[in-house]
């Protein structure tokens, strides 16, 4: 499975960005897709994820501001980020979790999101 992420950039606080992640390859093996982020000096953390069944999970820090969606026909997951804050600044990684939990997750190359105050 290959994951191609796009959509990061520089935005002022209060602004919006939308990230996209397109999956290709053995996509039938994918269960959930989502986004993680890692800020300098911090551990990577889950931002949002969505299963093939449509259930979602969000980090408490982004609830009400970020929305994850998925276009199964395009094998693409989106992260709409509104009301961005400087603390949202991080490298955002696309993630795909295999249906077989014994297999490793797939990771995209990441995209930088920078929110200026």
C-alpha distance (Angstrom), angle and dihedral (degrees) to the residues before:
residue distance angle dihedral
X1 . . .
X2 3.79 . .
X3 3.79 122.9 .
X4 3.80 122.4 -158.9
X5 3.78 115.1 -166.5
X6 3.78 127.5 -167.1
X7 3.78 142.3 158.9
X8 3.77 106.1 73.0
X9 3.77 123.9 132.0
X10 3.77 147.4 121.4
X11 3.78 120.2 -51.5
X12 3.78 136.8 163.8
X13 3.77 121.3 -110.1
X14 3.78 110.4 -80.6
X15 3.76 92.4 29.3
X16 3.78 131.1 115.1
X17 3.78 139.0 -121.5
X18 3.77 133.9 178.4
X19 3.77 122.6 -146.3
X20 3.78 123.1 -158.9
X21 3.78 130.4 -162.3
X22 3.77 121.5 -171.7
X23 3.79 119.8 -163.8
X24 3.78 125.1 -152.8
X25 3.77 136.0 171.8
X26 3.80 121.9 38.0
X27 3.77 93.8 7.8
X28 3.80 92.2 155.4
X29 3.80 86.5 74.9
X30 3.79 93.3 60.3
X31 3.77 123.5 102.2
X32 3.78 111.2 169.3
X33 3.79 128.0 15.1
X34 3.73 126.2 -166.0
X35 3.76 151.4 128.0
X36 3.76 134.5 -82.5
X37 3.78 127.6 -176.2
X38 3.75 137.5 -156.9
X39 3.77 126.0 -163.4
X40 3.81 122.5 -163.5
X41 3.77 110.6 -76.0
X42 3.77 93.5 8.1
X43 3.77 135.4 99.0
X44 3.74 122.7 -103.8
X45 3.79 111.0 -93.3
X46 3.77 136.9 -168.9
X47 3.80 113.1 -104.7
X48 3.79 102.1 176.2
X49 3.78 139.2 -26.8
X50 3.77 137.5 -173.7
X51 3.79 128.6 -162.0
X52 3.78 124.8 -141.4
X53 3.78 86.0 -103.8
X54 3.78 91.3 58.7
X55 3.77 101.4 -108.5
X56 3.78 113.6 142.0
X57 3.75 138.3 -154.2
X58 3.79 127.4 -165.6
X59 3.75 136.8 -173.7
X60 3.80 110.0 -111.3
X61 3.79 90.0 -120.8
X62 3.80 93.3 62.8
X63 3.79 102.3 36.7
X64 3.78 111.1 126.2
X65 3.80 92.3 16.7
X66 3.80 105.6 58.4
X67 3.77 127.6 51.9
X68 3.77 126.3 -167.1
X69 3.77 120.4 -155.6
X70 3.75 135.5 172.4
X71 3.78 134.4 -149.4
X72 3.79 104.1 -159.1
X73 3.81 92.1 -173.8
X74 3.81 89.5 59.6
X75 3.80 94.8 34.2
X76 3.76 86.9 -128.5
X77 3.77 132.9 134.3
X78 3.79 123.2 -159.6
X79 3.76 133.6 -158.9
X80 3.78 114.9 -157.9
X81 3.78 108.4 -161.9
X82 3.78 117.7 -165.9
X83 3.79 132.5 173.4
X84 3.77 89.8 23.3
X85 3.78 118.7 -160.3
X86 3.81 130.7 -157.9
X87 3.80 88.2 -110.6
X88 3.81 88.6 63.5
X89 3.79 88.1 69.2
X90 3.79 107.4 119.8
X91 3.75 146.0 109.1
X92 3.79 106.9 -80.1
X93 3.78 119.5 -147.8
X94 3.76 127.5 -162.9
X95 3.78 113.4 -134.1
X96 3.79 135.0 -167.0
X97 3.77 121.1 -168.2
X98 3.80 116.5 -151.9
X99 3.77 120.8 -125.7
X100 3.79 87.3 -123.6
X101 3.81 104.4 70.9
X102 3.80 91.0 -156.9
X103 3.80 90.0 68.3
X104 3.78 125.0 83.0
X105 3.77 121.6 -103.5
X106 3.78 120.4 -104.9
X107 3.81 120.1 -121.6
X108 3.78 133.9 -160.4
X109 3.79 124.1 -142.5
X110 3.79 94.4 -98.5
X111 3.75 134.3 -127.1
X112 3.79 130.6 -125.2
X113 3.78 120.4 -117.5
X114 3.80 116.3 -170.1
X115 3.79 122.1 -176.9
X116 3.78 116.4 -167.7
X117 3.78 122.5 -153.6
